[in-house]
Amino acid sequence: MDFLKPEKIKDASGRRPSDPDYDCRSLYVPKDFLLDQTPGHKQWWDLKAKHFDCVLFFKVGKFYELYHMDAVTGVKELNLTFMRGSYAHCGFPEIAYGRFSAQLVDKGYKVVRVEQTETPDMMDKRVKKLLKPTKFDRVVKREICQLTTKGTRVYTVADGEAREAQSAYLLAIMEKEIDRTKSSYGVCFVDTSIGVFHIGQFDDDRHSSRLRTLIATFPPVQVLDAITLKNLSVVDNGHGGSVGTLLHRIDNCSSPFGKRLLRHWMCSPSTNVRTIEARQKAVNILRENTTLLSELGTVLAKVPDLERLFARIYAQSSKGLQDSHPDNRAIMFEEKIYSKRKIMEFIAVLDGFASLQRAALLMQELFSLPVFTGCKACDSSEILVQCSHFPTSEPAGSFPDLEKHLHFFKNAFDRDEAEKEGRIIPSAGVDPEYDESIENMKRLDKEMKTYLAKQCQYFQCKVVYVGKDKNRYQLEIPESKANKVTDEYVLVGQRKGFKKYSTPETKSFLERQMAAEDQKLNILADLRKRIFTRFIEKYENWYSAIECMSTLDVLMSLAMYSLSIDGDTCIPVFRDVSSVEQPFVNLVNGKFPCVTNDQSFIPNDTKLGENGQANLLLLTGPNMGGKSTLMRQLGLLVIMAQMGCIIPAESLELTPVDRIFTRIGAQDDILSGESTFYVELCETASILNNASIHSLVLVDELGRGTSTYDGTAIAAAVLNELSRMKCRTIFSTHYHTLVGGIRDNDRVVLGHMSCMVETEDEEGEGKEETVTFLYRLAEGACPKSYGFNAARLAGIPSHIIRTGSAKARHGKNVALCCGNIFTSAFSNFNILIS
């Protein structure tokens, strides 16, 4: 097609791709081309012209068809098969929509679902009303009913179940520049699968540090920015997965909504000591009651994703889609299957909430034990009481008593009939309109029986109603008694020995009965929506139950993690900032939390700011000696502590951390045109501009992306500034000249990752050093970084290592000759910085 060729393609406004205003979402389709199309294909081109960036699933009968470029996508990405014909097209049955749309969306495509919203009979009636119908009028109407992307999934009954528990947010941003160094942002992001919105406004620096985090900042929470989440491998391992991350290690949640809340807690740990301690008490109680923990896990594991199903039921209620939405007009050929799915999901939701009620009752049984009496339950774990006790209980909690509501819906309709037929027949007293229609039909039936009894009495014989459909309620009278009929009896048929008559009364019965049946069918057709609406009316109760149980699920996950730790565990102790001289952290025998039962892992102590001591640790040590691991370990353990988790350590005492900053690892940003060194400096600038005295800062090998002298100077300047800010900091480096420049700074303490070095001769010349890493933090500075040992381990040829070692010794001798001059200059530099 000529208009689709790269040199001819245009958007709907006639603009070429070279035009800065070109709209890639639309397509120019010539009018004369459209006039040559069949009515159905013209519909497709009209829609494609407005949604050129989407793949159209175009309903034709019981199938979704893909045409032209969409067909190529279907064959390439979905393994569909081209059909015979002069143009590319392929398709699949209606029932397979969920599977194929999910595959395309997961690969980054936008999928548009186009439905027939008119039957052929409806089309004929419409065409008859037109004065001069054209061939393009003689086609059933089709409308777009759904546009799905990764950020707009709503998981309708046609879409099927979500495969991932975690949220996928749709983000909207509005930026207003304040000056050259600052902008103001308005943001809104929504999880469409559960209908939860986050909205906010904030000022940001030129690097958009806060915007890049995409984390709802509802204080009081500790803020983990995007860089920290990445550098510490909190929720993502850098390869698109979670294996090896803190989330992967701690996540023992049984429910999808629990998993989402755990991730939120992990990305936004609390800074409220009362909240943290309440969580700690709850986790400790749960880990001491392993039988209960197992029972609760079994109950919650059977619960479906109630948040997402709840949102789906809402959409199917009268409060969901507007009457004008095209999906309400869509002709679905598998409607019975979809209807059955909707009812099965509703039943699953009811069973799920019944399981939540059962979990709450299990927790209440725990607090009924003698060890928990009166206010002791509240003192032991206020948060567990809130999650499991009814508002009317003693002590009172926040979990709503769902028994009455569940009982109503359990008895509202026949479940077996609903599962079998895909429709809801309400029990008496559930739906007033339906009850009234049934009563009307009963009254009519009684009236018809009374009339028939009078006819039997009049003819002195047995008279019965006969006939079907529109011929119902004819009076069948023996031929021998037919001589008693009057003018009001109209003969409508006969068989041997009998004659059939209609009367004004029987005609009235038929009209009224058909009207009553139509009324009943109309009520039943809308009944599922009305039942769902009644369910949604109790929104606060259902959602409160989900919130309570998601919190309990997260606490259970933390308890199960604590039970899996091999070795020392402790409950972190938090001190109020007002009761200490300065913010501090004192970690004793801490272990890296993502390690699973590794007996060979060496625990370490980390002390910063305790009793007015140095708040900054200048960390040196050999390459691969464990410096980065020590820093990540402290960062992750602080996050866990402020989540309320029991951690792998002998002890941890600290004041709350308001924000964790990291400058770990080295990578450039090719797409942004930013070098490794520039990326390092941007991250460092964010730390210096935003860190407070209550922050934790982890800086790893700053300045290595430029010359040694420039890197040393920048590292020294940042080091001095961080010590002046008094935030808790670990600053690792291979610039050993920094050590001499901070000896008079009482806010900085020296430490190194220890190792054992062996050489085969006393001078060490011409011989390779054997370095054994001890992975233990020790006081003082490390004499050098033993880079040639790392080179040997990496497989660098021996002759190259020997040559490099000789050059290093020569450089060291030169440096020693100039040492006094450099040390003097460096000291002056530090004075200048101060």
Helices and strands as residue ranges (DSSP letters): G 2-4, H 31-35, H 39-50, E 54-60, E 63-67, H 68-78, E 89-93, G 94-96, H 97-106, E 110-116, H 120-128, E 142-148, E 170-179, E 182-191, E 196-205, H 209-213, E 223-224, H 226-231, H 246-250, H 256-267, H 273-287, H 290-301, H 306-316, G 326-328, H 335-367, H 375-380, H 382-388, H 403-410, H 415-421, H 432-459, E 464-466, G 469-471, E 474-478, G 479-484, E 490-495, E 498-502, H 504-536, H 539-564, E 573-574, G 577-579, E 585-590, E 604-608, G 610-612, E 616-620, H 627-643, E 651-654, E 659-663, H 676-690, E 696-700, H 708-725, E 728-732, H 737-741, E 748-758, E 770-779, H 787-794, H 798-817, H 819-833
